[in-house]
Amino acid sequence: MDKITHIFRYYVLPIYWAILTYMLLKPGVENKEYWFMFSGIDKILHISIFALLGFVFRIGFPRMRFFTFFLIMFIYGLGTEILQREMHLGRSMELLDLIADLLGVLMGYYTYQKIKNDYF
C-alpha cells in the first residue's frame, strides 16, 4: 500500500465519513432564507458531499471492484435516509436524496478514474 492510500484509508476517509454521518443525522432545524438559496440546493449539496465521499473512498481502496464500491455506498446512503426517518429529529427520508447521493458517488468514482494515472 502506498503512502497516499494509507493516509486516505486510515485518516482522511474515517474523519470525513464521521463528519458526513453527523451532518446527515443531526437534528433538522428551520433553514433561514439566504440570497444564494434556491429550490433544489439540498440535492446539489447531497451530490457534492457524496462525490467527495466516493472520491476519497476510491483513493483509500483503489483496487476495490466497482460493484463492491457501489454496494457499500448504496447501503450507506440508504441507511442514512432510513435513520433520518426513524430518528424523528426533524429530518425525512427522501428517494430523491438517495438518488442524488448515488449520482454523487458515481461522479466521485469517475473523477478518480479519470485522474488516477496523473496523480495516484
C-alpha positions in Angstrom: 0.0 0.0 0.0 1.5 3.3 -1.0 1.6 6.3 1.4 -1.3 8.3 -0.1 -3.6 5.2 0.0 -2.6 4.6 3.6 -3.3 8.3 4.6 -6.7 8.3 2.9 -7.7 4.9 4.2 -6.8 5.4 7.8 -7.1 9.1 8.4 -9.0 11.1 5.8 -11.8 8.7 5.0 -12.8 7.9 8.6 -12.7 11.6 9.6 -14.8 12.6 6.6 -17.2 9.7 7.0 -17.8 10.6 10.7 -18.4 14.3 9.9 -20.7 13.4 7.0 -22.7 11.0 9.2 -23.1 13.6 11.8 -24.2 16.2 9.3 -26.7 13.8 7.8 -28.2 12.6 11.1 -28.1 15.7 13.3 -31.5 17.2 14.2 -33.0 19.3 11.5 -33.6 23.0 12.0 -35.6 25.6 10.3 -33.5 27.0 7.5 -33.3 30.7 7.0 -33.6 32.1 3.6 -30.4 33.5 2.1 -29.8 35.1 -1.3 -27.9 32.1 -2.6 -30.6 29.6 -1.7 -32.9 28.1 -4.4 -35.2 25.2 -4.8 -33.1 22.0 -5.0 -30.0 23.3 -3.3 -30.2 20.4 -0.9 -29.8 17.9 -3.9 -26.7 19.8 -5.1 -25.3 19.5 -1.5 -26.1 15.8 -1.5 -24.4 15.3 -4.9 -21.3 17.3 -3.7 -20.7 15.7 -0.4 -21.2 12.2 -1.8 -19.0 12.9 -4.8 -16.3 13.8 -2.3 -17.0 10.6 -0.3 -16.8 8.5 -3.4 -13.6 10.1 -4.5 -11.9 9.8 -1.1 -13.2 6.2 -0.7 -11.6 5.3 -4.1 -8.3 6.7 -3.1 -8.4 4.7 0.1 -9.4 1.5 -1.7 -8.1 1.7 -5.2 -8.3 -2.0 -6.0 -11.9 -2.5 -4.9 -14.2 -3.7 -7.6 -16.9 -1.3 -8.9 -19.8 -3.4 -7.7 -18.5 -3.7 -4.2 -17.7 0.0 -4.1 -21.2 0.9 -5.3 -22.9 -1.5 -2.9 -21.1 -0.1 0.1 -22.0 3.5 -1.0 -25.7 2.5 -1.7 -26.0 0.8 1.7 -24.6 3.9 3.4 -26.8 6.3 1.5 -29.9 4.2 2.1 -29.0 3.6 5.8 -28.7 7.3 6.5 -32.0 8.0 4.8 -33.8 5.3 6.8 -32.2 6.6 10.0 -33.3 10.2 9.2 -36.9 8.9 9.0 -36.7 6.6 12.1 -34.9 9.0 14.5 -37.7 11.6 14.3 -35.3 14.6 14.7 -36.8 16.9 12.0 -35.4 15.0 9.1 -37.2 13.0 6.5 -36.4 10.1 4.2 -36.4 11.2 0.5 -35.9 9.0 -2.5 -34.5 12.0 -4.5 -31.8 12.4 -1.8 -30.8 8.8 -2.2 -30.7 9.3 -6.0 -28.6 12.5 -5.5 -26.3 10.5 -3.1 -25.7 7.8 -5.7 -25.2 10.3 -8.5 -22.6 12.0 -6.4 -20.8 8.7 -5.6 -20.7 7.9 -9.3 -19.2 11.3 -10.1 -16.6 10.8 -7.4 -15.7 7.3 -8.7 -15.4 8.5 -12.3 -13.4 11.6 -11.3 -10.9 9.3 -9.6 -10.8 7.0 -12.6 -10.0 10.0 -14.9 -7.2 11.4 -12.8 -5.7 8.3 -11.2 -2.9 7.9 -13.7 -1.8 11.5 -13.4 -1.8 11.8 -9.6 -2.1 8.4 -7.9 
